[in-house]
């Protein structure tokens, strides 16, 4: 996997909206944050648009994204939000431009589609919080800057103060490159050229707002498609805002995850700080990691960025 260069003071960060429309003030919060960290914001021309449930028509969102990838001044591309729409422009994105000059590609949720395509292009990308997140905590900032600015292995990733380690659903220790992201997007890309490739890898998963039966359906879909065959391990983050949690007549999300994943013959642990939560890891996809399900830890064994 090719690694982008570490982000240094003065780096130019492209802020783009490849999926849903932005709330008022999003671009301003994002640019302020980028500038506070000593970087220069580069805002996509159509980032402030609205086209139904999309930030702009496909051609305009695509034009912003490709302009960022082709601009020699741009050192990173940071997605302003998720929502829906990234899949619609995925085949037309200039992935050869990213491969020719890797730069950090950052985002999560619907932007999982971008990470799958970057994996296919052989470039490390970053599953991390969006730049205008109002609850962008000091913890999230610490992890993001550490991963993106230091060309050295991060080692065991920290947990927020007072948080317990992740808990095992199936014990053991495994090593492999990190792959994964949002469960809905991983299921949606099955049968496409961008589908999950997880053999020998540490798969990480997160989700938001899905009833237990839908989480069951998506995990079962991954299993039936063979996407989990030969997996090295599974690290589970936040499954936030499940409407069924607390209903005694239904299995909890935790019980469902154990039912669908603990029998894979690989270590599985749940409770890592990533996903739709305030305290959020930035995870470099394609970088080799070690999952210790017994201790509830995840370590990055390689640098995520180059010097």
N, C-alpha and C positions, 0 to 999 in steps of 0.2 A: 504494500500500500504506500502510495506517495503521501508525504506529509506537507501541509502548508507551512510557510515560515512563521516563526513566533511573531506575535503582534508587539511591536515596539512603540514607544512614544512617537506621536505624529502619524501613526498608521491611519489610512483612510478606510472607513467602514461604510459599505453600501447598505442602506436601509430600504428594504423592498417589501411589497405586500403581494405575494404570489397566490394568496388564497382569499380569505374573507375581507370585508370592508372594515375600516378602522373606526374606533370611537373618537370623538372629538378630543383633541389634546394628545393623541398617541404619538404622532410624529415629534411634537415638541418635547414630550418626556423622553423619548428615545434619543433625540439629538443632545439634550441636556446631559443625559447619562454618558453618552459617548464622549462628549467634550470634557466632562468632569474626570474621566479616566485618561485624558491626554491624547485622545484620538480625534480624527476629523470626520464628521458625518457627511455622507454623500446620499442624498434622498432621491429615490426613484421618482420620475416625472409624474407617474400615475398613482403614487402611493396613497394620496388623499382622496382618491376617487370612490365612487359607489356605483355598482351595477347589479342591483338586486342583492343576492347573497354573495356576490363577488366584489372584490375591490375595484375591478375595472374589467372591461371585455378581455377575453383571452389574449388577443393580439397585443394589448397594451401592457398587461401584466408580464407577458413573455418578453416584450421589448425592454422593460425595466430590468428584468433578470439577466437577459443576455447582454445588455449594455454594461451591467456591473461585471459580468464575467470577462468581457472583452476589453474593459478599460484598464490600461496598464497601471493606473494610479491606485486602483482598488486593491486592498490587502485582505478584506474579508467581506462576506455577504451575510447580513443578519436579517432574518425574516421578522417583520414587525408583529405578525400574529399568525394563528392557524385558521381554524374555521373549516372551510371547504373550498376546493378549487385547484389545489396544486396538481392533482392528477391530470387535469384537463390540458395543462401545458407541458407536462413532463417529457413527451417525445421530442418536442421542438426546442428544448433547452440545449444550449451549445456545450454539451459535456466534453467534447474534445478541447474546448478552450480551458475548461477547469483542469483537465488532465495535463495540458501543456504547461499551465502555470497554476499549480494548486494554491488555493487560498481558503481560509477558514470559511466554511458554510455552516451557519448556526441557526437552530430553530428546533421546534418539537411539535407534537400533536399532528396536525395535517401535514406538516413539513417532514414527517416520517417518509413520505414518498420521495423527497429529495435525497434523504440519506440512503434509501435503497438504490436510487440511481447513481449516487456518488460511489457506493460500494461497487456497483457494476463497472464504473469508470476507473476503479482502483485508487480512489482518493479518500483519505481520512476526512470525516466530517464530524459535526459536534451537535449532539442532542442536548440542548440547554434552553434556559428561559428566554423569553422574548424581551427585547430591550426596553419596552415601555411598561413592563409589568409594574403596577403600582406597589405591590408588596415585594419588591426586589430586595431581599434581606441582605444583611452584611455577610451571612453565611454563604448565600448563593453567589454573591460577588467574589468572595474569597476563592471559592472553588473554580468559578469561571475564569478569573484572571490567572489563577495558578496553572490551569490546564492550557490556556491559550498563549501565555507569555513566557513560559519556562520550558526550554528544550531539554527536559530531563524527566525520568519516570516520576509520577506523582506518588507512587506507593499506595499504601492503604488509605482510601478516601475517608475523610472525617465525617462524623455524624453531628447534627446540630446539638448544641449544649443541652444536656438533660435527656437526650433521646437514647432509647435502648438500641442495641444492635438488632439487625434483622434476625428473624427466627427461622429455623430450618423446617421445611416441609419434607425434605429428603436429604439426609446428611451426606457429607463428603466434601472433597476439594477437587476443583477442576480448573484447567487453564485453557484459554483460547481467545481468539479475537472477539471483541464486542460487536454484536449486531442487535437490531431490534428497534423498539420505539412504541408507538401507539398501536394497540391491538387491533382497533377497527381498520387502520390503514394497512396493517400487515395482512389481514384477512381480505381486504378489498383488492390487493395487488396479486393475490394468488391467480395463477393462470395467465399472468402478463409477463413481459420480459423483465420486469422489475421485482418479481416475487422474491420473498425471503430466501436467502441461502445461509443456512445455519449449521450445517454439518461441521462438527468439531469446534463450534463456537459457543460463547457465553451469550445466551439470548436474554435481553432485558425487555420487560413489558410494563406498560402503564395504560390507564384508561380513565375516563370520566363519564359519569352520568348514565351508565348502562345498567339495566336490570340484570340480575344474576343469570337469567336464562339466556340473555344475549351474550354475556361473557362466556357462558357454557358453549353456546353455538359457535362462537368465533374460535375458541380453543379447540373444539371438536373439528371444525373445518380445517385448522392447521394440521391437526393429527391425521385426518383422513387424506389430506393432500400430500402427506409425507414430509411436510415442512419441518417437523420436529425429529425426524429420523437422524440418529447419529449425533444428536446435540450433546455438547459437553456439560452444560449446566444452564440453570435459569435463575436470573435475579429479578425479583418482582418489586416494583415501586408502588406508587399510590394508585389505588383503584377508587377514585374519589367520587363522592356524591352518588353512591349507588342508592336508587330509590327503594330497594328491597331490604337494605340493612335495617335490622330491628324487627322485621316480620318473622315471628316465631314459626310460622307455617312454611317458611322457605329456608333453604340453606343460605348461610352467610356467604359473602364473597370469599372469605378465607377458606371456608369449607369447600366451596366450589373449586378454588385454585388447587387445594390439596387433592381433590378427586380427579382433576383433569391433568395434573402435572407431576404428582409425586411418584407415579409408577413408570416414569420414562427411563429409569435406570441411570439417572444423572442427579447431581446435587441440585437442590432447589431451595431458595430462601426468599422470604417475603418481609417487606418493611423497610426497603431502602428509600432514601430521600430523593426521589426524582418523579416527575410527572406534573400533574396539575395541583401543585402544592407550593406554599410560600418558600420553604427551605428546599432548595433544588440543586442537585448535582448537575454539572456539565460533563457528559460522557462522550469520549471520542470513539466513534465507530471505526472499526478496523484495527484498533490498537489492542495488543495482547493484554489480557487481564487474568487475575486469579480470583475465583469465587470460593470462599471458605464458608460453606453453609453451616457448619458446626459452630463456628465463631461469629457468624453473621456479618462477614466483612467482604469487601470488594477492593482489590488492589490493581492499579495500573502498572504494568511491568515494563512498558516502553514509553518513550516520549511521545506526546501527541502532536508536537510541532517540531520543525527543524530549525537549526540556528540560522 
